[in-house]
Amino acid sequence: MFSFRVDKEIEIELLQQHHKEELYQLIDENREYLRKWLLWVDKRKSAGDFESIIPIWLTNYANNNGFDAGIRFHGKLAGMIGLQYIDWNNKTAGIGYFLSENAQGNGIITKCIQSLTRYLFDEMKLNRIEIQCAAGNTKSIKVPERLGFTAEGIKKDGQWLYDHYEDIIIYSLLEKDWRKMMGKL
């Protein structure tokens, strides 16, 4: 099954049924923090809630239509990263991510997205990558900005989050701009 080593400390691993307890524990331990930005957190009330979701993730991966994977830091599940629906006609896809509160500040997401970006442009031959961040989530916003993504605009009230709307900032990175940054042109 898919596993990708980012560096000595970080690994991206496709999640399977035997990971559901570990995934639930991660979410439950970070519930208060994660629910500030993710609507689905309250819907995950037990490890069993992942039994019907994990096969969808595996099917998407098998069909070359994105993936949802765990991020391991020193072997421990610390978050998730996902490649959302791939639009093969336009060679574009979105990246989503979350990280446990105590794992933040180690550059984990930045390193994961750097590695994933290289893979998406070099191996999958995509042309455009998008990241969408809640306008109030300053930690999440710093990631695409640090990696040279361009803020394209704001979806006003782009996400309903429990009891209020959040504006969503749309960031993108084009393959040609990435190559210029990497000195590959």
C-alpha positions in Angstrom: 0.0 0.0 0.0 1.1 3.6 -0.6 3.7 4.9 1.8 6.0 7.9 1.1 8.9 8.9 3.2 9.2 12.7 3.4 12.4 12.7 5.5 13.8 10.8 8.5 11.0 12.0 10.8 8.0 12.2 8.5 6.1 9.6 6.5 2.8 9.9 4.5 0.9 6.6 4.7 -2.4 5.6 3.0 -4.9 4.9 5.8 -6.6 1.5 6.0 -9.2 -0.1 8.3 -6.6 -1.2 10.8 -5.8 2.5 11.4 -9.3 3.6 12.3 -8.7 3.4 16.1 -5.5 5.4 15.9 -7.2 8.0 13.6 -10.1 8.3 15.9 -7.9 8.8 18.9 -5.9 11.5 17.1 -9.2 13.4 16.2 -10.7 12.9 19.7 -7.6 14.1 21.5 -7.6 17.2 19.2 -11.3 17.7 18.9 -11.5 21.1 20.5 -8.7 22.5 18.4 -9.7 20.8 15.1 -13.4 21.8 15.3 -12.3 25.5 15.0 -11.6 24.8 11.3 -13.1 21.5 10.3 -16.8 20.9 10.1 -16.6 17.1 10.0 -14.9 16.7 13.4 -18.2 16.4 15.4 -19.5 13.8 13.0 -16.6 11.4 14.1 -17.9 10.0 17.4 -16.2 6.6 17.3 -13.6 4.6 15.3 -16.5 2.8 13.7 -17.4 6.1 11.9 -14.4 5.5 9.6 -15.5 2.0 8.5 -17.5 3.4 5.6 -15.1 6.3 4.8 -11.8 4.4 4.5 -13.0 2.3 1.6 -13.9 5.5 -0.3 -10.4 6.8 0.3 -8.9 3.5 -0.9 -11.1 3.5 -4.0 -10.1 7.1 -4.8 -6.4 6.1 -4.6 -6.9 2.9 -6.7 -8.8 5.0 -9.4 -5.9 7.6 -9.5 -8.4 10.2 -8.2 -6.7 11.5 -5.1 -6.1 10.1 -1.7 -6.4 10.7 2.0 -3.4 9.7 4.0 -2.0 9.8 7.5 1.0 11.9 8.4 3.4 10.1 10.8 5.9 12.1 12.8 8.5 9.8 14.5 6.2 6.9 13.7 3.1 8.4 15.5 0.0 9.5 13.6 0.1 13.3 13.8 -2.3 14.5 11.1 -3.7 13.9 7.6 -3.0 15.1 4.1 -5.3 14.6 1.2 -5.1 15.1 -2.5 -8.7 16.0 -3.4 -10.4 15.2 -6.7 -8.0 15.3 -9.6 -9.4 17.1 -12.7 -7.4 15.3 -15.3 -8.8 17.4 -18.2 -7.3 20.5 -16.6 -4.5 18.7 -14.7 -5.4 20.3 -11.4 -6.0 19.1 -7.9 -6.4 20.5 -4.4 -4.5 19.6 -1.3 -6.1 19.6 2.2 -4.4 18.9 5.5 -4.6 19.0 9.3 -2.1 18.5 12.0 -2.5 17.7 15.7 -2.0 20.8 17.9 1.1 19.4 19.7 2.8 18.4 16.4 2.7 21.9 15.1 5.8 24.1 14.8 8.0 21.3 13.4 7.5 22.2 9.7 5.7 18.9 9.1 2.9 20.2 6.8 5.3 22.4 4.9 7.7 19.5 4.3 4.8 17.2 3.3 3.4 19.7 0.8 6.9 20.4 -0.6 7.3 16.6 -1.3 3.8 16.2 -2.6 4.2 19.2 -4.9 7.3 17.7 -6.4 5.5 14.4 -6.9 2.4 16.0 -8.4 4.4 18.2 -10.9 7.2 15.7 -11.8 5.5 12.4 -11.7 1.8 13.0 -12.2 2.4 15.9 -14.6 -0.3 18.1 -13.1 -0.3 21.8 -14.0 -2.0 23.4 -11.0 -2.4 22.8 -7.3 -4.8 24.6 -5.1 -5.0 25.0 -1.3 -8.0 26.5 0.4 -7.6 28.0 3.9 -10.0 29.6 6.3 -9.1 33.3 6.4 -8.9 33.2 10.2 -6.6 30.2 10.3 -3.3 32.0 10.3 -1.2 28.9 10.9 -2.7 27.1 7.9 -2.3 30.2 5.7 1.4 30.4 6.4 2.0 27.1 4.7 1.0 28.0 1.0 2.5 31.4 1.5 5.8 30.0 2.7 5.9 27.6 -0.3 5.3 30.3 -3.0 1.6 29.7 -3.7 -0.3 32.7 -5.0 -3.4 34.0 -3.1 -5.9 34.3 -6.0 -8.9 35.5 -4.1 -11.3 35.1 -1.3 -14.6 33.1 -1.4 -16.7 35.3 0.9 -18.6 33.1 3.4 -17.1 30.1 1.6 -17.6 27.6 4.4 -20.3 27.2 7.0 -18.6 26.2 10.3 -21.1 25.1 13.0 -22.6 28.5 13.8 -20.9 31.0 11.4 -19.5 31.4 7.9 -15.7 31.6 7.3 -14.2 33.3 4.3 -11.9 31.0 2.3 -8.6 32.1 0.7 -7.8 30.3 -2.5 -4.1 29.7 -3.1 -2.6 28.2 -6.3 0.7 27.1 -7.6 1.4 26.5 -11.3 3.9 23.9 -12.5 5.8 26.6 -14.5 6.0 28.9 -11.5 7.2 26.0 -9.3 9.9 25.2 -11.8 11.1 28.8 -11.8 11.3 28.8 -8.0 13.2 25.5 -8.0 15.5 26.7 -10.7 14.4 23.9 -13.0 13.7 26.0 -16.1 
